């Protein structure tokens, strides 16, 4: 009887948790392609680039094709050692909107990306600043559409969740689970509610009024933050300005990582540091790691435990355990298949949920240990403690 009680408790709890985890991501504001506005202000698009030879040409060419009529592009080459500077020189020779800038050495007390964006913004002339990551690719209507939606929502800082481009097995296995976890920790509805302190921004695309950026101290105010997008969004919202996060998959896409080592390095940097400044988020992170490993280790063996009991005389109670395990699995696979379809990957990747959850749990624990133990995290060849 105790086995049946435990199984039933796990079944009910599992159903509730799965439902809750997958009903937190409410992006009510959606950016749709919009025609260019008349008499628009100058927007300065600032791109940090450190060893981005794989992405920088496609990224910059996409920005230069914007139908928004009044913009400039500033790319800060952050001491790249690959072909990034040469590619930028070639592109600048073809289009005078582009201004490549050679970045200075990283000063003491600064993280790399805030310093790169600080330098880029110092050269910007626009009334609005648009920060775009080098692995993000804009559709021609992106600037026009995001600017229009920012005005419509009275945003001082406007950020979008871009479409996540995934090609490799590990991207399709792990990234959908990471995105689900992030939506649980940072509810878009709470972020968009000026009455809460919840704040998050997606550094892949941020549009901010220049006067607001200057008023909060720009990237210099978050100079030591590795997760600078979250830090600067907090500066904006906590100083009384309007922060908006929107769905922007229709106007921009991002290819974050292309291999397992890249993904491991990137997310072990982001996950823990993104949660580390609030006790409630730390607790949520620990809970998330626990759930991930439950999904990775216990869920796969639960049906077999029930079947073994049934084959050894468990009768109706063992049959109930088997039924509960299969019902929970069916619900989980159904929900994850829907997530996969929404992210434009095969629904069959729902079957890799346990594997992806195990990797995600390992990334959570590893990133926490690196920070707590003082080892720090490595990013773009630099170590941060």
C-alpha positions as CSV (number, residue, x, y, z in Angstrom):
1,X,0.0,0.0,0.0
2,X,2.8,2.4,0.8
3,X,4.2,2.0,-2.7
4,X,0.8,2.9,-4.2
5,X,0.5,5.9,-1.9
6,X,3.9,7.2,-2.9
7,X,3.2,6.6,-6.6
8,X,-0.1,8.4,-6.4
9,X,1.4,11.4,-4.6
10,X,4.2,11.5,-7.2
11,X,1.6,11.3,-10.0
12,X,-0.6,14.1,-8.7
13,X,2.4,16.3,-7.8
14,X,4.0,15.6,-11.2
15,X,0.8,16.6,-13.1
16,X,0.5,19.8,-11.2
17,X,4.2,20.8,-11.6
18,X,4.2,20.0,-15.3
19,X,1.1,22.1,-15.8
20,X,2.4,25.0,-13.8
21,X,5.9,25.0,-15.4
22,X,4.3,25.2,-18.9
23,X,1.8,27.9,-18.1
24,X,4.1,30.8,-17.0
25,X,5.2,32.1,-20.4
26,X,2.6,34.7,-21.3
27,X,4.0,37.1,-23.9
28,X,0.9,39.2,-24.4
29,X,2.7,41.9,-26.4
30,X,3.6,40.6,-29.9
31,X,5.7,42.4,-32.4
32,X,4.4,42.0,-36.0
33,X,6.0,43.4,-39.2
34,X,5.1,47.1,-39.4
35,X,5.8,49.6,-42.2
36,X,8.5,52.2,-41.6
37,X,7.3,55.3,-39.7
38,X,7.3,58.8,-41.2
39,X,10.0,61.2,-40.0
40,X,11.6,58.8,-37.5
41,X,14.3,59.6,-35.1
42,X,17.9,58.3,-35.5
43,X,18.4,54.9,-34.0
44,X,22.0,53.8,-33.2
45,X,22.3,50.0,-33.5
46,X,25.3,48.9,-31.3
47,X,26.8,45.4,-31.8
48,X,29.5,44.0,-29.5
49,X,31.7,41.5,-31.4
50,X,34.5,39.4,-29.9
51,X,35.7,36.6,-32.2
52,X,32.5,36.5,-34.1
53,X,33.8,35.6,-37.6
54,X,31.0,32.9,-37.9
55,X,28.1,35.3,-37.3
56,X,29.2,38.9,-37.8
57,X,28.7,39.2,-41.6
58,X,25.2,37.8,-41.5
59,X,24.3,39.9,-38.5
60,X,25.5,43.2,-39.9
61,X,24.2,42.6,-43.3
62,X,20.8,41.9,-41.8
63,X,20.9,45.2,-39.9
64,X,22.0,47.2,-42.9
65,X,19.0,45.9,-44.8
66,X,16.5,47.5,-42.4
67,X,13.6,49.4,-44.0
68,X,13.7,51.9,-41.1
69,X,15.0,55.0,-42.9
70,X,17.1,56.7,-40.2
71,X,19.7,54.5,-38.5
72,X,23.4,54.0,-38.0
73,X,25.4,50.8,-37.1
74,X,28.2,50.8,-34.7
75,X,30.1,47.5,-34.2
76,X,32.6,47.4,-31.4
77,X,35.4,44.9,-32.2
78,X,36.3,43.7,-28.7
79,X,39.9,42.7,-29.2
80,X,39.1,39.9,-31.6
81,X,41.8,37.5,-32.7
82,X,40.0,35.9,-35.6
83,X,38.7,37.4,-38.9
84,X,36.1,39.6,-37.3
85,X,38.0,42.9,-37.9
86,X,38.7,42.1,-41.6
87,X,35.1,41.2,-42.2
88,X,34.0,44.5,-40.6
89,X,36.4,46.4,-42.8
90,X,35.0,44.8,-45.9
91,X,31.4,45.6,-44.9
92,X,32.2,49.2,-43.9
93,X,33.8,49.8,-47.4
94,X,30.5,48.8,-48.9
95,X,28.1,50.8,-46.7
96,X,28.7,54.1,-45.0
97,X,26.1,53.5,-42.4
98,X,28.5,51.0,-40.7
99,X,31.1,52.3,-38.3
100,X,33.5,49.7,-36.9
101,X,35.3,50.7,-33.7
102,X,38.4,49.0,-32.3
103,X,37.8,48.4,-28.6
104,X,40.3,49.2,-25.9
105,X,41.8,46.7,-23.4
106,X,39.4,45.6,-20.7
107,X,39.8,47.8,-17.6
108,X,39.9,46.4,-14.0
109,X,36.5,45.9,-12.6
110,X,34.7,45.6,-15.9
111,X,33.1,42.6,-17.6
112,X,33.7,42.3,-21.3
113,X,30.2,42.9,-22.8
114,X,29.3,45.9,-20.7
115,X,32.6,47.5,-21.6
116,X,32.1,46.8,-25.3
117,X,28.6,48.3,-25.2
118,X,29.8,51.3,-23.1
119,X,32.3,52.1,-25.8
120,X,29.8,51.6,-28.7
121,X,27.2,53.8,-27.0
122,X,29.7,56.6,-26.4
123,X,30.1,56.9,-30.2
124,X,26.3,56.7,-30.9
125,X,24.4,59.7,-32.0
126,X,20.8,58.4,-31.9
127,X,17.8,59.4,-29.8
128,X,17.3,55.6,-29.4
129,X,20.0,53.0,-28.8
130,X,19.4,49.4,-30.1
131,X,21.8,46.8,-28.7
132,X,21.9,43.6,-30.9
133,X,24.1,40.6,-30.2
134,X,26.4,39.4,-33.0
135,X,24.6,36.0,-33.1
136,X,21.2,37.7,-33.7
137,X,19.8,38.2,-37.2
138,X,17.1,40.8,-38.0
139,X,14.4,40.7,-40.6
140,X,14.2,43.9,-42.7
141,X,11.2,45.1,-40.7
142,X,12.7,44.5,-37.3
143,X,13.7,48.1,-36.3
144,X,10.5,49.6,-37.7
145,X,8.3,47.1,-36.0
146,X,10.0,47.2,-32.6
147,X,10.2,51.0,-32.7
148,X,6.4,51.2,-33.4
149,X,5.6,48.8,-30.7
150,X,7.8,50.6,-28.2
151,X,5.9,53.8,-28.9
152,X,2.6,52.0,-28.7
153,X,3.4,50.6,-25.3
154,X,5.1,53.8,-24.0
155,X,8.3,51.8,-23.4
156,X,11.5,53.4,-22.2
157,X,13.3,50.1,-22.7
158,X,11.8,47.6,-25.1
159,X,13.2,44.1,-25.5
160,X,12.1,41.1,-27.5
161,X,12.3,37.4,-27.2
162,X,13.8,36.3,-30.5
163,X,13.2,33.1,-32.4
164,X,15.8,30.5,-31.3
165,X,17.5,28.9,-34.3
166,X,18.5,25.3,-33.5
167,X,20.2,22.9,-35.8
168,X,22.2,20.4,-33.7
169,X,20.9,17.5,-31.6
170,X,22.0,19.1,-28.3
171,X,20.5,22.4,-29.0
172,X,17.1,20.8,-29.7
173,X,17.4,18.6,-26.7
174,X,18.5,21.1,-24.0
175,X,17.5,24.6,-25.2
176,X,13.7,24.1,-25.1
177,X,14.0,23.0,-21.4
178,X,16.2,26.0,-20.6
179,X,13.7,28.4,-22.1
180,X,10.9,26.8,-20.1
181,X,12.9,27.2,-16.9
182,X,13.6,30.9,-17.7
183,X,9.9,31.6,-18.3
184,X,9.2,30.2,-14.9
185,X,11.8,32.4,-13.2
186,X,10.9,35.6,-15.1
187,X,7.2,35.9,-16.0
188,X,6.7,38.4,-18.9
189,X,3.4,39.6,-17.3
190,X,5.2,40.5,-14.1
191,X,8.1,42.1,-16.0
192,X,5.6,44.3,-17.9
193,X,3.7,45.2,-14.8
194,X,5.2,48.5,-13.4
195,X,3.9,47.6,-10.0
196,X,6.4,44.7,-9.5
197,X,10.1,44.7,-9.2
198,X,10.5,41.8,-11.7
199,X,12.9,42.8,-14.5
200,X,14.6,41.0,-17.3
201,X,15.8,41.9,-20.7
202,X,17.1,39.8,-23.6
203,X,20.5,41.2,-24.6
204,X,20.0,39.7,-28.1
205,X,17.8,42.8,-28.8
206,X,17.2,45.8,-26.6
207,X,15.8,49.2,-27.7
208,X,16.2,52.0,-25.2
209,X,15.7,55.8,-25.2
210,X,19.0,57.5,-25.1
211,X,17.9,59.9,-22.4
212,X,16.8,57.0,-20.2
213,X,20.0,55.1,-20.8
214,X,22.1,58.1,-19.8
215,X,19.9,58.8,-16.8
216,X,20.5,55.4,-15.3
217,X,24.3,55.6,-15.9
218,X,24.3,53.4,-19.0
219,X,26.5,50.2,-19.1
220,X,28.9,51.8,-16.7
221,X,26.4,51.4,-14.0
222,X,26.5,47.6,-14.5
223,X,30.1,47.4,-15.5
224,X,31.0,44.3,-13.5
225,X,27.9,42.3,-14.4
226,X,28.3,39.2,-16.7
227,X,24.5,39.1,-17.1
228,X,24.4,42.7,-18.1
229,X,21.0,42.6,-19.8
230,X,19.2,41.6,-16.6
231,X,21.2,44.1,-14.6
232,X,20.4,47.1,-16.9
233,X,16.8,46.2,-17.1
234,X,16.6,46.4,-13.3
235,X,18.3,49.8,-13.4
236,X,15.6,51.0,-15.8
237,X,12.5,49.6,-14.0
238,X,13.7,50.3,-10.5
239,X,14.3,53.9,-11.4
240,X,10.7,54.3,-12.5
241,X,11.0,53.9,-16.2
242,X,8.8,51.7,-18.4
243,X,10.2,48.3,-19.2
244,X,8.5,46.1,-21.8
245,X,9.3,42.6,-22.9
246,X,7.6,41.3,-26.0
247,X,7.4,38.3,-28.4
248,X,9.6,39.1,-31.4
249,X,10.1,35.8,-33.0
250,X,8.5,37.1,-36.2
251,X,11.2,39.8,-36.7
252,X,14.5,38.4,-35.3
253,X,16.2,35.1,-34.8
254,X,19.3,34.0,-32.7
255,X,21.7,31.1,-33.0
256,X,23.2,31.1,-29.6
257,X,25.4,28.0,-29.6
258,X,26.2,25.4,-32.3
259,X,27.9,22.7,-30.2
260,X,27.6,21.1,-26.8
261,X,30.8,22.7,-25.4
262,X,29.6,26.2,-26.5
263,X,26.3,25.6,-24.9
264,X,27.8,24.2,-21.7
265,X,30.1,27.3,-21.3
266,X,27.3,29.8,-22.2
267,X,24.6,28.4,-20.0
268,X,26.8,27.6,-17.0
269,X,27.6,31.3,-17.1
270,X,24.1,32.5,-17.5
271,X,21.9,30.3,-15.4
272,X,23.3,30.7,-11.9
273,X,24.4,34.3,-12.3
274,X,21.0,35.2,-13.6
275,X,19.4,33.8,-10.4
276,X,22.1,34.6,-7.9
277,X,21.0,38.0,-6.7
278,X,17.7,37.1,-5.1
279,X,17.1,34.4,-2.5
280,X,13.8,33.4,-4.0
281,X,15.3,32.9,-7.4
282,X,18.2,30.9,-5.9
283,X,15.6,28.6,-4.2
284,X,13.8,28.4,-7.5
285,X,17.0,27.4,-9.2
286,X,17.7,24.7,-6.7
287,X,14.1,23.4,-7.1
288,X,14.6,23.5,-10.9
289,X,17.8,21.4,-10.7
290,X,16.0,19.0,-8.4
291,X,13.1,18.6,-10.8
292,X,15.4,18.2,-13.7
293,X,17.2,15.3,-12.1
294,X,14.0,13.7,-11.0
295,X,12.9,13.9,-14.6
296,X,16.2,12.5,-15.8
297,X,16.7,9.7,-13.2
298,X,13.4,8.7,-11.6
299,X,10.8,9.1,-14.4
300,X,12.5,6.6,-16.7
301,X,12.6,3.8,-14.1
302,X,9.2,4.5,-12.5
303,X,7.2,2.4,-15.1
304,X,9.8,-0.5,-14.8
305,X,9.5,-0.5,-11.0
306,X,5.7,-0.8,-11.4
307,X,6.0,-3.6,-14.0
308,X,8.5,-5.5,-11.9
309,X,6.1,-5.3,-9.0
310,X,3.2,-6.4,-11.2
311,X,5.1,-9.4,-12.5
312,X,5.9,-10.4,-8.9
313,X,2.4,-10.5,-7.6
314,X,1.5,-6.8,-7.0
315,X,-1.9,-7.3,-8.6
316,X,-4.2,-4.2,-8.8
317,X,-2.0,-1.9,-6.8
318,X,1.0,-2.6,-9.1
319,X,-1.2,-2.1,-12.1
320,X,-2.3,1.3,-10.7
321,X,1.4,2.3,-10.3
322,X,2.1,1.3,-13.9
323,X,-1.0,3.2,-15.1
324,X,0.0,6.4,-13.2
325,X,3.5,6.3,-14.5
326,X,2.4,5.9,-18.1
327,X,-0.2,8.7,-17.7
328,X,2.3,11.1,-16.3
329,X,4.8,10.2,-19.1
330,X,2.1,10.7,-21.7
331,X,1.1,14.1,-20.4
332,X,4.8,15.2,-20.2
333,X,5.5,14.0,-23.7
334,X,2.4,15.7,-25.0
335,X,3.3,19.0,-23.4
336,X,7.0,18.9,-24.5
337,X,5.9,18.0,-28.1
338,X,3.7,21.2,-28.1
339,X,6.8,23.2,-27.0
340,X,8.9,21.6,-29.7
341,X,6.4,22.4,-32.4
342,X,6.2,26.0,-31.2
343,X,10.0,26.3,-31.4
344,X,9.9,24.9,-34.9
345,X,11.6,21.6,-34.2
346,X,10.4,18.0,-34.5
347,X,7.9,16.9,-31.8
348,X,9.9,13.7,-31.5
349,X,12.4,15.7,-29.5
350,X,9.9,15.4,-26.6
351,X,11.3,11.9,-26.2
352,X,14.7,13.4,-25.2
353,X,13.2,15.2,-22.2
354,X,14.9,13.1,-19.6
355,X,18.3,13.4,-21.3
356,X,17.9,17.2,-21.7
357,X,16.7,17.5,-18.1
358,X,19.8,15.7,-16.9
359,X,22.1,18.0,-18.8
360,X,20.2,21.1,-17.6
361,X,20.4,19.9,-14.0
362,X,24.1,19.3,-14.4
363,X,24.6,22.9,-15.8
364,X,22.7,24.3,-12.8
365,X,24.8,22.5,-10.3
366,X,28.1,23.2,-12.1
367,X,27.5,26.9,-12.5
368,X,26.5,27.2,-8.9
369,X,29.6,25.4,-7.7
370,X,31.9,27.5,-9.9
371,X,30.6,30.7,-8.4
372,X,30.3,29.5,-4.8
373,X,33.7,27.8,-4.8
374,X,35.4,30.9,-6.2
375,X,36.4,29.2,-9.4
376,X,34.5,31.8,-11.4
377,X,33.0,31.3,-14.9
378,X,34.8,31.5,-18.2
379,X,33.3,33.4,-21.2
380,X,34.9,34.4,-24.5
381,X,38.4,33.5,-23.1
382,X,38.0,35.6,-20.0
383,X,37.5,34.4,-16.4
384,X,35.1,36.2,-14.1
385,X,34.8,35.6,-10.3
